[in-house]
Amino acid sequence: MDEIGLWHTGALPDSLDPTHNPLRQHVLWGSLLSGAAGVEWYFGAKHPHNDLSSEDWRQRNQLWELNKIAKDFFNEHLPFWQMQPKHELLSIKNGYCFQLPNEIYAIYLPKLNKDITINLKAAKNKFKVFWYDPLVGGKLKIGSVPIITGSNHRNLGFPTTDNTLNLNKDWVVLLKKL
């Protein structure tokens, strides 16, 4: 993915966009789970520290951290060189799915929804369900549904059983064959 964003905006400095939600949700994770080899960020011409004048890359330090979190996830948990995108397995239109069929599935959810399912009709195995926070990284978590079985559409559950869960938060779901 190369130079995403409008020519005048691009990737804003952290002071103007500390979480970089649209870039993280639809460019970084969307591109990687669609098979991209990486992303290149364009700084935008109408903001301080733009592509032509930036001498301080720390102005987008949080954006670099978000890239590292995604890279760490791929390096630690996925045989990404063997995987292919298969977004149509999800019951939502704005999610992303990267799969090695019947082995491992990485799913990016820009928002949570109690009815998000994955079509595992072609998979015959059982899968452990893990959750990963793309904003802070860290260890994989076990959510409300710890194991799912193939051969049907399966609900992914939630990253926690906590009733105060933010449904507008993005998450990565990892299904690994048992």
N, C-alpha and C positions, 0 to 999 in steps of 0.2 A: 504494500500500500504506500503510495507516494504522494506527499504534499496534500493531505486532506484539508478541506476547509476553504472558505471563501478567501480570495486573495488578500483582502484587507483584515481578516481576522485570524485564520489559522489556529494554532495552538496558543491560547492566551497565557500570559504569565500567571504563576500561582496566586499572586495577589488579586487578580481579577477572576480566577476560576480555580480555587484550591483543590477541588475533587475531580475536575476535568470529566464530569459525568458523560456528556455526549461522546467525547473522544474515547473514553475507557469502554463505554458500553457498546458503541456501534462501529468504532474504528479498530481499536486495539484488539478486544476479544472477538468481535465479529470477523475481523480479517484473519486472525490466527486460526479460529475455529472453522474458517472457510478454506484453509489450506495455504494462506499467504506465508511467505518466508520471513516477514517482518513488516515494520512500518517505518516511514520516514516522516518526521513532523515538520510542518511549515509554520513559521512564526508569525506570519501576517504582516502586511506593510503599514498598517495604521496604528500600531501599538508600540510602546517602548520596547527596546530589545528585540526588534524585528530581525528578519533574515539578513538585512543589509547592514544593520548597525550593532547587533548584539555582541557585546564583549563579556557578558556575564551569563553563563549558562545556568547559574544557580537560580535565575529568575523562574525557571521551570523545573526545579528540583523535584517537586511532587510528581510531575509527569514522568520524570526518569524513574522515580520509585515505583510508580504504577507499571511501567514497562518491566522493571526487574521482578515485580511480583508475578506478572504473567509469564516471564521467561523462567522463573524458578518453578512455577507450576508445571510448565511443559517439560522442563529438564528432569524434574523429580518424579513425575507421575505418568508421563505419556510416551509411548513409542510413536511419536508424532510422524516420523518418517514413513511409517506403515499405514497411517490413518487417512481417511477421506471424509469430506463434509457430507452430511446427510441430514440437513435441517428439517426435511419433511417428516422425519420420525417424531417430531414434537407436535403437540396439539396446539401450540401457539405459533403465530406467524412471525413474531419478532425475536424468537430464540434461535440459538445456534447449536448444532450438534456435530461433533467430530467423532468418528467411530473407526474401530477395528472390529468388524462384525463378530458378535458372539464372544468378544474378549473384553473390550473396554470402550466406554462411551464418555466423552467430555461434553457437558451441556452448559451453555451460558444462558442465564435467565436475567434479562434486564430488569424485570419486576417479578415478584412472587405472585402466585395465584393458586388457590386451593385445588384447582382442577387441571393443573399441568400434568400431562401424561406423555409417556414415550411409547412408541409402537415397537414392542419387542417380539412380534409374532414370528420373525425369522430366527430369533435367538432361542436356544434351548437350555441355556445355563442359568444358574442362580448368580446374582450380582450383589455385592456389598455396595451400599449407597453412602457416599461421602459428600460433604459440603465444604466449600472453600470460599473464603471472603476475598474478592478481587480488589478490594479497597485497602485492606491491611495485610493480606497474605497470612502466613503462619501455617499451623498444622491443619490437616484434614479433620473435620468434625463428623460425628455420627448424628443424624437428624431424627425426625419422627418416624421415618420408615427405614430401618437398618438394612433390610434385605428385600430384593424383589426377584421374581422368577420370570424368565422369558416366556414365550408362547402366547403373549397377549399384550394389550395396552396396559401399562402400569403407571399408577400415580407415583410421583416423585416425593411427595410429602413436603416437609419443611426442614430448614436447617436446625431447628430447635423446637422444643415443645412449649417454649415461653409464650405466654399470651400477649406480650407486648411487642411481638415481632413486627418490624417495619416492612410492610408489603411493597413499598416503593423502592426498596433496596435491591441491588443486583447481587446475584450469587452464581457460583459455578458448582455444578453437580458432577461428581465422578462416579461412574458405575464400573466396578472391577469384578471380573469373573472370580467366583469362589473356587 
